[in-house]
Structures are given as C-alpha cells and as structure tokens.
Amino acid sequence: EIISSPVKKPNPTAFQYALDNLGTKAEETCVVGDRTFTDILGGNRVGAYTILVKPLAKESQAWYVKLVRWIEGIVYRMYGEKEIIYSGKSVHK
C-alpha cells in the first residue's frame, strides 16, 4: 500500500503522517532514503533512525534532483559528510 502525505518532505508533519498510518513510534522506525535534505533530515527531525543509501539511477534523475545533489556535495565538502549524517540518529555505511 502506498501512503501519500498532503505535506511534503522534509516537513516533520509528512513523516508523522506516515508514522500514524504505520502505527509505529518514531523511535521504532527507520527511514531509508537517498537524499540528505529530504529523507534523512526529515527522519531525524521526528526522531526516527535514518539510513542514507546511494541513489539507484543517477542518469534518469530530474534536473532539480541533480541540482540538489550538487548542493549536498558542496555542503559535505564544507562541513564533512559524517558530521552532517551523524548529527541525528543516522546510520551511514
């Protein structure tokens, strides 16, 4: 079943909507995603565990996704990827 929130990520309301539909608490839930500024940030903001994975298909991404990934790269180089990812309860390998 696909659950679609009326609010978009990384707004915590979108993640809370999913938690409510799953019937789980944030501390019992893991968000898996390939985008730091939406998936990981949003999951961390509600207190869920997060896992950052590499994107599956870089070639078919929309231009705005490529732009966001480019910006993420700049932020990683400025602050260090581990510092950003580990600021919540994220797991990164």
N, C-alpha and C positions, 0 to 999 in steps of 0.2 A: 504494500500500500504506500502510495506517495502522499506525504503530508506537505502542504504548501502554506506558509505563513503569509498573512497580508502585509507583514512588515519584513523588510529585507535585512540581510546580514551586513554588518556586524552588530546591529542593534540587539541588545540583550532580550528584548521582547520576542524576537524571532526564535531565539534559542529556547526561551521559556515556553513558547507555544509548542515547540517540538517536545520538550520535556513533559508538558502537560498531556500531550497526545500519547506519549510513550508510557506515561505513568511512572516515571523514574525521577529521582532527585539528581541534581547536578553532580554531586559527589559520587554518584553511582554510574555516571555516564561518561563516555569518551567520544569526543568529536574528532573525526578523521577528515583531514582536508589538505588541499594543495596550495592554498592561498593564505598567507600570513595575515593580511589586513582584513580578511573577512572571516574565514573559517577559524583560524587559531585565535585571533583577537576576540571574536565573538564568544567562542567556547570558554576562553579564560575569563571573560567578563562575567559569566554566570557561575563560574566556579567549577566547570567541568574539566576533566582531563582532556588533553588535546594531543594529537599526533599529526605532525606535518609530514606529508609524503611528497615525492616528486610527481610532477604532472605526467599524465599518461600520454597525451598527444599535444606536443608543443606546436606542431605545424598548423593544426586546424583551429587554433585559438583566435578569437576575435581581436581586432586591433587594440581595443581598450584593455583587454586582459594582458596582452603583450606589454602595453604601457605600464600597467600596474606592476607587473613582474619586473620590469626595468627599474621602476622606482623602488621596489622591495630590494633589489640588488644594491642600489645606492645606499639605502638605509642599513643593510647588512654590512657593507664596507665601512660605513661611518661608525656604527655602534658595535658591530660584532654580532654575527648571527646567533651565537649561543646566548649572549646576554638578552637578546630580544625574545628568543624562543623560550628560554628558561625563566622568564620573569613571572610566569604563571605556573601552572602545574603541567606544563607541556613535556612531552617525551619526543626526542628527536634523534634519529639514527641515520 
